[in-house]
Each structure stands twice: as structure tokens, then as C-alpha cells.
Amino acid sequence: MSVPTDRRYLSSHEWHKLEGDLCTIGITKFAADELTDITYVSLPKVGAAVTAGKPFGEVESVKATSDLYAGVSGTVAEVNAKLSDSPELVNNDSFDGGWMIKVKVSDAAQHAGLLSAGDYEKQLG
């Protein structure tokens, strides 16, 4: 499985792509495949605070419900509204169209401390 190298990862399978002070967060293709058909995504509202290491939402599939974790702290600047009507975007395009939230980060150094693509791939085995 190919893991994009332009972002960082959590061991819980969320990816984080930092551009300036805005960090886009989603789940990896591996996680989407493991969950199988995603039926619902619960996300915070714009303006909500997220904290590194804490859950910010949930993803439900025919197989399980899983918490979504943030690797950075900050304020939600944008939510992928398409996921409310089309949660399958996470399965079909997890690294691009299936992104979940964009966070205005309070400390960009947190992003650098997340797993690299290589480290994440090693975790997958």
C-alpha cells in the first residue's frame, strides 16, 4: 500500500497534512479499508477546539464505530461538508476528497512530531 510522503500520521491511522498554519486531517486508506463501507462521519463544527491526542469525531461503518484523533491542537477552520451526504468518499478517496477537517494549528511543531510516512508504513508491517 502506498502512503503519501507529504503528510504525517498517527498510529491510530489519521493523516495530517500541514500547509502554512492549516492542517488537513483524514484517515488513511488502510483504515478506510479495514472499516469497510463507511456509513456516517461525525465531525466537530467550525470554530470548535481540537486537542492533540484527543478524539475530535467518529466514523461509523457496517463493521465498527471508531473515534477520530487529532495529532495537533487548534481550532476547526473547515469541515468537509460533502461527507454528511457522501460518507463513502472516505472509502473511495481517503487521502484527498475524503478529508475530514482543517485545523488552524496553535503549535506547528506538533505536526513534526507525528509519524513519518516511512514510520507509519513500518507500523503496518
Summary of the structure (lengths in Angstrom):
residues: 125
radius of gyration: 13.2
end to end distance: 10.4
largest distance: 37.2
contacts: 391
relative contact order: 0.27
helix: 22%
strand: 36%
